[in-house]
Amino acid sequence: MALRRDVHSASSLLSGLSFMLEKHQSVESLEKLEKELQTCLRAAQKECKPDNAQATIREMRALLEQQQETIGSRGYTWEGRVFPDIHCDENEEPRVLDPKNLSRLEKQKIRRIVMPKPGSGNLEVPPNFMKMWEQAGTQRDQLFSMWAKAGGVKAVFLERVEILSQKTRKKKLTVKGGFYSKEDMKTENRIEKIVKWAESKGLVRTCEYDEETLEYWVNIRTEGELSREDLERVSHTKSLEGEGAPDIEQKPLVLMDDWHFDPADPMFHQNGNTKAASQISDYLREILKAKNSLDRFLDKLRSAANGKNQYKENIQKLEALLKEVDNLYEELADMKAVSGAQGDRDPPFLSPGSNNTKPWEKEGGPILKYLMLGQDGPAFFRPDFFHVYHSGVGKDFLGSSFVYAMKKLFNCGSVDKDLFALNEYLRRFLKGSKLYLHCGSLSVDTLGYSGTRDYPEGHWSKNADTAVLMRFLVTLLQQEKFSQTVRHDEILSQMLHSAIAMGHFMRRSLQSSYFMPSDDCEYVIQAVAVKTLQRYDTWVRIDRSFVKKPQSRKHQGGG
């Protein structure tokens, strides 16, 4: 009964529509009535049951045809309006559609399927298909193509969507290995190749149970797994599993080339100072083996020569060589006896260099935080002075300088307000000089400053920003507006002179040739480097003046 009421409501709307046509109403009014008609028709379609669907469809089509004939008999034509067929999904038949020329009605059907439902907000398809519709362009064209291949049938279209979104691929490669001694590697030829490869990668360690034995990393087996699964959840199921040797390279894909371990790594505990002792034992065995082999060969040669003079000279040469090998074996055995089973752990030639006591207790400098170096003090001196300046000294100098200068020059009442004023000058400086700053602007994070207890230091990632910000600092302190403040403030004055001296030093060093001429050397050393160091001496004096000396207190009490 609800369906019949909707049908009669639709026919009433059609009658009203014909009346509006006679009265020459506006197109907007007609479109409004058409939308109401479409709503009634969809409601009728929703109430449609499979049992009485065909009878209801015939009845509704008859009413529609009757009303359309009434409109046509009055001299009006209904162009460009096609009333949709009322049918159930069970009886929906596929149609031949062109994905490039879909009608507006077909596109609206696709939109209703892939977009959330107005009432519940639920999706019938995975979220990525809704994104495909929203992105439009080729993504939406792909949906149109899927709809055309499905013949405009919703159930088939959802099946294709499910198939498309449920494909998975898996690939797994496992490399198994372990540390093995030479005796574990079986053949002599394989031993030499494995030892050479392991030593080139640094994958050598001393045996945990016998320090005279070296162990080498050996890849004993390479295993791979390759699988593919295609899942279709609507009405079809496909699966493909298998192992394919051609797709798995018979080489370990683990990046062995990037294995760089710290010598102190507990996994490898290479103990470089005992490696020599382990090698002595190997050399002794090799020399003894050669000595015995040469001795047996000489015995055979003497028997074959049978005292003939023509072979005497060759035999004497081999006897001399055997004697040298014998002496070498004795000397090597004496060295092992003197140094002991563990070898000479502290030879005199290793006393200088990295074995010397370091003159500091902490890291060599803040630059180690920014460079990919080991956590040891001497690593501070490894990079060239350009990186020392751009990644270390320059960053620290600029961080402290900007924090101090913005308070003295602007004094807006808070760090945020001072930073805002500083960034305004920075923006104008970049625009006028046409320089580019990778970090964009300055902030408390960029300057490494969150309170008076923090030591400011630059945290920008690009070293080129150090040079740009140093030029900005000089320009800022040379502003006519701040000339009196800079002149009467010793720290600001020293800050300006230090920045200029460092700029001259770096500029002349970069402009000079690879082998710096004498004039450039003299300029850099005398005119710039000395001035820079003198400025830092002044900084130290100013810094020490801020340190409060402890005041002695008299002991109060009896006695």
FILOKOL-476596 format. One record per residue (C-alpha): residue number from 0; chain; x, y, z. Coordinates in steps of 0.1 Angstrom, whole numbers. Layout:
(NUM,"A",(X,Y,Z)) ...
//
This chain:
(0,"A",(0,0,0)) (1,"A",(29,24,7)) (2,"A",(41,18,-28)) (3,"A",(7,26,-43)) (4,"A",(5,58,-23)) (5,"A",(39,68,-36)) (6,"A",(28,60,-72)) (7,"A",(-3,81,-69)) (8,"A",(17,109,-53)) (9,"A",(40,108,-83)) (10,"A",(11,109,-107)) (11,"A",(-3,139,-88)) (12,"A",(30,157,-91)) (13,"A",(29,150,-128)) (14,"A",(-5,165,-131)) (15,"A",(7,195,-111)) (16,"A",(37,197,-134)) (17,"A",(14,199,-165)) (18,"A",(-6,226,-149)) (19,"A",(26,246,-142)) (20,"A",(35,242,-178)) (21,"A",(2,258,-189)) (22,"A",(8,287,-166)) (23,"A",(43,293,-180)) (24,"A",(60,290,-147)) (25,"A",(98,295,-143)) (26,"A",(124,268,-149)) (27,"A",(134,269,-113)) (28,"A",(99,259,-102)) (29,"A",(98,231,-127)) (30,"A",(131,218,-115)) (31,"A",(119,218,-79)) (32,"A",(88,198,-88)) (33,"A",(110,174,-108)) (34,"A",(132,168,-77)) (35,"A",(101,160,-56)) (36,"A",(90,136,-83)) (37,"A",(124,118,-83)) (38,"A",(121,115,-44)) (39,"A",(88,98,-47)) (40,"A",(100,74,-74)) (41,"A",(131,64,-53)) (42,"A",(108,58,-23)) (43,"A",(87,36,-45)) (44,"A",(117,17,-57)) (45,"A",(129,12,-21)) (46,"A",(96,-4,-11)) (47,"A",(97,-27,-41)) (48,"A",(96,-64,-32)) (49,"A",(107,-93,-55)) (50,"A",(73,-109,-52)) (51,"A",(51,-82,-67)) (52,"A",(79,-61,-84)) (53,"A",(68,-68,-119)) (54,"A",(31,-60,-114)) (55,"A",(40,-28,-95)) (56,"A",(64,-17,-122)) (57,"A",(38,-22,-149)) (58,"A",(12,-2,-130)) (59,"A",(36,27,-123)) (60,"A",(48,28,-159)) (61,"A",(12,29,-171)) (62,"A",(5,59,-148)) (63,"A",(36,77,-161)) (64,"A",(27,71,-197)) (65,"A",(-8,84,-191)) (66,"A",(5,116,-176)) (67,"A",(31,121,-203)) (68,"A",(4,117,-230)) (69,"A",(-16,144,-211)) (70,"A",(13,168,-212)) (71,"A",(20,161,-249)) (72,"A",(-17,166,-259)) (73,"A",(-15,201,-246)) (74,"A",(12,211,-270)) (75,"A",(43,208,-247)) (76,"A",(73,185,-251)) (77,"A",(95,173,-223)) (78,"A",(130,175,-238)) (79,"A",(161,163,-220)) (80,"A",(141,146,-191)) (81,"A",(142,109,-189)) (82,"A",(124,92,-161)) (83,"A",(145,64,-146)) (84,"A",(133,28,-148)) (85,"A",(119,15,-115)) (86,"A",(135,-19,-109)) (87,"A",(150,-41,-83)) (88,"A",(187,-49,-80)) (89,"A",(179,-86,-84)) (90,"A",(165,-80,-118)) (91,"A",(191,-55,-130)) (92,"A",(206,-64,-163)) (93,"A",(240,-53,-175)) (94,"A",(242,-26,-203)) (95,"A",(268,-16,-228)) (96,"A",(283,17,-215)) (97,"A",(311,39,-228)) (98,"A",(333,50,-198)) (99,"A",(342,82,-217)) (100,"A",(306,92,-224)) (101,"A",(287,83,-193)) (102,"A",(254,102,-188)) (103,"A",(249,124,-158)) (104,"A",(226,99,-143)) (105,"A",(252,71,-144)) (106,"A",(278,94,-128)) (107,"A",(254,103,-100)) (108,"A",(248,66,-93)) (109,"A",(285,61,-90)) (110,"A",(288,91,-67)) (111,"A",(260,77,-44)) (112,"A",(278,44,-42)) (113,"A",(313,56,-33)) (114,"A",(303,85,-10)) (115,"A",(290,81,26)) (116,"A",(253,76,31)) (117,"A",(235,109,41)) (118,"A",(218,93,71)) (119,"A",(243,69,87)) (120,"A",(275,82,71)) (121,"A",(286,46,63)) (122,"A",(306,36,32)) (123,"A",(298,7,10)) (124,"A",(333,7,-5)) (125,"A",(368,11,10)) (126,"A",(378,47,19)) (127,"A",(403,49,-9)) (128,"A",(376,48,-36)) (129,"A",(359,78,-20)) (130,"A",(393,96,-23)) (131,"A",(394,85,-59)) (132,"A",(361,103,-65)) (133,"A",(371,134,-47)) (134,"A",(405,137,-65)) (135,"A",(386,136,-98)) (136,"A",(408,135,-130)) (137,"A",(422,102,-139)) (138,"A",(412,87,-105)) (139,"A",(375,94,-112)) (140,"A",(379,81,-148)) (141,"A",(391,48,-134)) (142,"A",(358,45,-114)) (143,"A",(339,53,-146)) (144,"A",(358,25,-164)) (145,"A",(350,0,-136)) (146,"A",(313,10,-137)) (147,"A",(312,5,-175)) (148,"A",(329,-29,-172)) (149,"A",(303,-38,-146)) (150,"A",(275,-30,-171)) (151,"A",(261,-3,-148)) (152,"A",(250,-30,-122)) (153,"A",(257,-20,-87)) (154,"A",(264,-56,-74)) (155,"A",(289,-63,-101)) (156,"A",(306,-29,-96)) (157,"A",(310,-36,-58)) (158,"A",(324,-69,-67)) (159,"A",(351,-53,-89)) (160,"A",(358,-28,-61)) (161,"A",(363,-56,-36)) (162,"A",(386,-75,-60)) (163,"A",(407,-43,-66)) (164,"A",(411,-35,-29)) (165,"A",(420,-70,-16)) (166,"A",(452,-79,-36)) (167,"A",(483,-85,-15)) (168,"A",(519,-95,-23)) (169,"A",(545,-108,0)) (170,"A",(582,-113,-3)) (171,"A",(606,-124,23)) (172,"A",(643,-130,22)) (173,"A",(663,-144,52)) (174,"A",(701,-146,54)) (175,"A",(714,-170,81)) (176,"A",(750,-169,92)) (177,"A",(774,-172,120)) (178,"A",(810,-169,130)) (179,"A",(832,-198,120)) (180,"A",(869,-206,125)) (181,"A",(891,-217,96)) (182,"A",(887,-254,106)) (183,"A",(849,-251,102)) (184,"A",(851,-239,66)) (185,"A",(862,-272,52)) (186,"A",(880,-267,19)) (187,"A",(913,-247,15)) (188,"A",(901,-227,-15)) (189,"A",(869,-217,2)) (190,"A",(888,-208,33)) (191,"A",(910,-182,15)) (192,"A",(880,-166,-2)) (193,"A",(859,-164,29)) (194,"A",(888,-150,49)) (195,"A",(895,-124,23)) (196,"A",(858,-113,21)) (197,"A",(853,-112,59)) (198,"A",(885,-92,64)) (199,"A",(874,-67,37)) (200,"A",(841,-62,56)) (201,"A",(857,-61,90)) (202,"A",(837,-92,101)) (203,"A",(865,-108,121)) (204,"A",(867,-114,158)) (205,"A",(887,-133,184)) (206,"A",(872,-165,196)) (207,"A",(856,-161,230)) (208,"A",(872,-193,243)) (209,"A",(906,-193,226)) (210,"A",(922,-159,220)) (211,"A",(947,-174,196)) (212,"A",(919,-184,172)) (213,"A",(903,-159,148)) (214,"A",(867,-164,137)) (215,"A",(853,-151,104)) (216,"A",(817,-144,95)) (217,"A",(803,-170,70)) (218,"A",(770,-169,52)) (219,"A",(760,-206,54)) (220,"A",(726,-205,38)) (221,"A",(704,-180,20)) (222,"A",(667,-186,22)) (223,"A",(639,-168,4)) (224,"A",(601,-169,4)) (225,"A",(580,-154,-24)) (226,"A",(542,-155,-22)) (227,"A",(513,-138,-39)) (228,"A",(476,-138,-28)) (229,"A",(447,-124,-48)) (230,"A",(414,-123,-29)) (231,"A",(379,-117,-43)) (232,"A",(354,-115,-15)) (233,"A",(321,-112,-34)) (234,"A",(317,-144,-55)) (235,"A",(351,-155,-66)) (236,"A",(382,-166,-48)) (237,"A",(417,-168,-63)) (238,"A",(450,-177,-46)) (239,"A",(485,-183,-58)) (240,"A",(513,-195,-36)) (241,"A",(547,-208,-46)) (242,"A",(584,-205,-44)) (243,"A",(603,-193,-75)) (244,"A",(640,-198,-77)) (245,"A",(644,-174,-106)) (246,"A",(629,-145,-86)) (247,"A",(653,-151,-57)) (248,"A",(689,-141,-63)) (249,"A",(714,-166,-51)) (250,"A",(732,-138,-32)) (251,"A",(725,-124,2)) (252,"A",(706,-92,-2)) (253,"A",(715,-80,33)) (254,"A",(736,-48,29)) (255,"A",(769,-62,40)) (256,"A",(787,-32,24)) (257,"A",(771,-9,51)) (258,"A",(783,-30,81)) (259,"A",(806,-7,99)) (260,"A",(810,-17,135)) (261,"A",(827,0,163)) (262,"A",(858,-20,174)) (263,"A",(845,-18,209)) (264,"A",(811,-34,199)) (265,"A",(806,-63,224)) (266,"A",(792,-85,195)) (267,"A",(825,-85,177)) (268,"A",(850,-76,205)) (269,"A",(877,-76,178)) (270,"A",(906,-71,203)) (271,"A",(929,-58,177)) (272,"A",(958,-60,201)) (273,"A",(956,-98,202)) (274,"A",(952,-102,165)) (275,"A",(989,-103,160)) (276,"A",(993,-131,185)) (277,"A",(967,-151,167)) (278,"A",(984,-145,134)) (279,"A",(1018,-157,147)) (280,"A",(1003,-192,154)) (281,"A",(989,-192,118)) (282,"A",(1023,-182,103)) (283,"A",(1042,-208,124)) (284,"A",(1019,-236,111)) (285,"A",(1023,-224,75)) (286,"A",(1061,-221,78)) (287,"A",(1064,-255,94)) (288,"A",(1042,-270,67)) (289,"A",(1064,-254,40)) (290,"A",(1096,-265,57)) (291,"A",(1086,-301,59)) (292,"A",(1073,-301,23)) (293,"A",(1106,-287,11)) (294,"A",(1126,-312,32)) (295,"A",(1108,-341,16)) (296,"A",(1112,-327,-19)) (297,"A",(1150,-324,-13)) (298,"A",(1152,-360,-1)) (299,"A",(1135,-371,-34)) (300,"A",(1158,-348,-54)) (301,"A",(1190,-362,-38)) (302,"A",(1179,-398,-45)) (303,"A",(1170,-389,-81)) (304,"A",(1203,-370,-87)) (305,"A",(1223,-400,-73)) (306,"A",(1254,-378,-68)) (307,"A",(1256,-363,-103)) (308,"A",(1274,-330,-104)) (309,"A",(1250,-314,-129)) (310,"A",(1223,-313,-102)) (311,"A",(1246,-303,-73)) (312,"A",(1242,-265,-78)) (313,"A",(1203,-267,-77)) (314,"A",(1204,-289,-47)) (315,"A",(1226,-265,-28)) (316,"A",(1203,-236,-36)) (317,"A",(1173,-255,-22)) (318,"A",(1193,-265,9)) (319,"A",(1201,-228,15)) (320,"A",(1164,-219,11)) (321,"A",(1155,-247,35)) (322,"A",(1180,-233,60)) (323,"A",(1164,-198,57)) (324,"A",(1130,-212,62)) (325,"A",(1142,-230,93)) (326,"A",(1158,-198,107)) (327,"A",(1126,-179,100)) (328,"A",(1106,-205,119)) (329,"A",(1130,-203,149)) (330,"A",(1128,-165,150)) (331,"A",(1090,-165,149)) (332,"A",(1089,-192,176)) (333,"A",(1112,-170,197)) (334,"A",(1089,-140,192)) (335,"A",(1059,-159,204)) (336,"A",(1078,-172,234)) (337,"A",(1090,-137,244)) (338,"A",(1056,-120,239)) (339,"A",(1037,-148,255)) (340,"A",(1006,-166,244)) (341,"A",(985,-134,244)) (342,"A",(1010,-114,223)) (343,"A",(1025,-80,229)) (344,"A",(994,-60,240)) (345,"A",(1013,-27,247)) (346,"A",(1042,-24,221)) (347,"A",(1062,8,225)) (348,"A",(1053,21,190)) (349,"A",(1016,23,200)) (350,"A",(1022,46,230)) (351,"A",(1016,79,211)) (352,"A",(984,87,191)) (353,"A",(950,76,203)) (354,"A",(965,57,233)) (355,"A",(976,89,250)) (356,"A",(955,102,278)) (357,"A",(929,127,265)) (358,"A",(932,162,279)) (359,"A",(895,165,285)) (360,"A",(868,145,304)) (361,"A",(839,153,281)) (362,"A",(834,155,243)) (363,"A",(858,175,223)) (364,"A",(831,201,214)) (365,"A",(795,207,205)) (366,"A",(802,200,168)) (367,"A",(801,163,175)) (368,"A",(764,166,180)) (369,"A",(759,177,145)) (370,"A",(783,155,126)) (371,"A",(782,117,121)) (372,"A",(813,110,141)) (373,"A",(821,86,169)) (374,"A",(816,96,205)) (375,"A",(853,102,212)) (376,"A",(871,134,219)) (377,"A",(897,134,191)) (378,"A",(869,131,165)) (379,"A",(864,168,171)) (380,"A",(896,175,150)) (381,"A",(886,153,120)) (382,"A",(865,177,100)) (383,"A",(880,206,81)) (384,"A",(877,241,95)) (385,"A",(849,251,71)) (386,"A",(827,225,88)) (387,"A",(840,234,122)) (388,"A",(828,270,115)) (389,"A",(795,263,97)) (390,"A",(784,234,118)) (391,"A",(800,243,152)) (392,"A",(816,276,162)) (393,"A",(794,297,139)) (394,"A",(762,281,151)) (395,"A",(771,286,188)) (396,"A",(782,322,182)) (397,"A",(751,331,163)) (398,"A",(727,314,188)) (399,"A",(741,334,217)) (400,"A",(744,366,197)) (401,"A",(708,367,185)) (402,"A",(694,359,220)) (403,"A",(714,387,236)) (404,"A",(711,412,208)) (405,"A",(673,410,203)) (406,"A",(667,418,240)) (407,"A",(691,448,240)) (408,"A",(680,462,206)) (409,"A",(642,456,208)) (410,"A",(633,450,245)) (411,"A",(596,443,237)) (412,"A",(590,427,271)) (413,"A",(591,390,262)) (414,"A",(611,365,242)) (415,"A",(583,359,217)) (416,"A",(578,396,210)) (417,"A",(616,401,206)) (418,"A",(617,372,182)) (419,"A",(588,386,161)) (420,"A",(607,419,158)) (421,"A",(639,401,149)) (422,"A",(622,381,122)) (423,"A",(607,412,107)) (424,"A",(643,426,102)) (425,"A",(654,392,89)) (426,"A",(625,391,63)) (427,"A",(635,426,50)) (428,"A",(672,416,49)) (429,"A",(665,385,29)) (430,"A",(643,404,5)) (431,"A",(668,431,-1)) (432,"A",(699,409,-4)) (433,"A",(680,382,-24)) (434,"A",(695,355,-2)) (435,"A",(677,323,8)) (436,"A",(674,309,43)) (437,"A",(666,272,44)) (438,"A",(652,273,80)) (439,"A",(628,301,70)) (440,"A",(629,321,102)) (441,"A",(643,321,138)) (442,"A",(626,306,168)) (443,"A",(634,294,203)) (444,"A",(639,259,188)) (445,"A",(662,272,160)) (446,"A",(683,292,185)) (447,"A",(682,264,211)) (448,"A",(670,287,238)) (449,"A",(640,280,261)) (450,"A",(652,298,293)) (451,"A",(679,317,310)) (452,"A",(695,284,322)) (453,"A",(700,272,286)) (454,"A",(731,279,265)) (455,"A",(719,290,231)) (456,"A",(733,272,201)) (457,"A",(720,271,165)) (458,"A",(699,241,155)) (459,"A",(694,248,118)) (460,"A",(702,218,96)) (461,"A",(718,235,66)) (462,"A",(753,248,71)) (463,"A",(748,274,44)) (464,"A",(723,291,68)) (465,"A",(752,299,91)) (466,"A",(768,322,65)) (467,"A",(735,339,57)) (468,"A",(727,346,94)) (469,"A",(762,359,100)) (470,"A",(757,385,73)) (471,"A",(723,393,88)) (472,"A",(739,398,123)) (473,"A",(764,422,109)) (474,"A",(738,442,90)) (475,"A",(715,443,120)) (476,"A",(742,456,144)) (477,"A",(753,482,118)) (478,"A",(718,498,115)) (479,"A",(718,535,122)) (480,"A",(689,531,145)) (481,"A",(709,509,168)) (482,"A",(743,526,165)) (483,"A",(742,543,199)) (484,"A",(731,511,217)) (485,"A",(759,490,200)) (486,"A",(785,517,207)) (487,"A",(777,519,245)) (488,"A",(773,481,250)) (489,"A",(806,463,252)) (490,"A",(791,429,244)) (491,"A",(773,442,213)) (492,"A",(804,460,202)) (493,"A",(826,429,205)) (494,"A",(799,409,188)) (495,"A",(800,431,158)) (496,"A",(838,432,155)) (497,"A",(840,394,160)) (498,"A",(814,387,133)) (499,"A",(832,410,108)) (500,"A",(866,393,116)) (501,"A",(852,358,111)) (502,"A",(835,369,79)) (503,"A",(868,382,65)) (504,"A",(886,351,75)) (505,"A",(861,327,59)) (506,"A",(857,349,28)) (507,"A",(895,351,21)) (508,"A",(899,314,28)) (509,"A",(872,304,4)) (510,"A",(883,328,-24)) (511,"A",(919,317,-23)) (512,"A",(933,288,-44)) (513,"A",(938,253,-32)) (514,"A",(975,260,-24)) (515,"A",(970,294,-6)) (516,"A",(995,321,-17)) (517,"A",(1017,338,8)) (518,"A",(998,371,7)) (519,"A",(965,353,15)) (520,"A",(982,333,43)) (521,"A",(996,365,59)) (522,"A",(963,383,56)) (523,"A",(944,353,72)) (524,"A",(968,348,100)) (525,"A",(978,383,110)) (526,"A",(949,405,100)) (527,"A",(920,382,107)) (528,"A",(929,351,128)) (529,"A",(948,371,154)) (530,"A",(919,396,156)) (531,"A",(894,368,160)) (532,"A",(914,352,188)) (533,"A",(918,385,205)) (534,"A",(880,390,204)) (535,"A",(875,356,220)) (536,"A",(900,366,247)) (537,"A",(878,396,254)) (538,"A",(848,373,254)) (539,"A",(864,352,281)) (540,"A",(872,382,302)) (541,"A",(836,394,299)) (542,"A",(823,360,307)) (543,"A",(844,357,338)) (544,"A",(833,391,350)) (545,"A",(797,377,353)) (546,"A",(808,349,376)) (547,"A",(800,359,412)) (548,"A",(828,352,436)) (549,"A",(817,333,467)) (550,"A",(817,354,499)) (551,"A",(832,340,530)) (552,"A",(810,337,560)) (553,"A",(822,339,596)) (554,"A",(814,309,617)) (555,"A",(789,319,643)) (556,"A",(788,299,675)) (557,"A",(806,293,706)) (558,"A",(842,283,710)) 
//
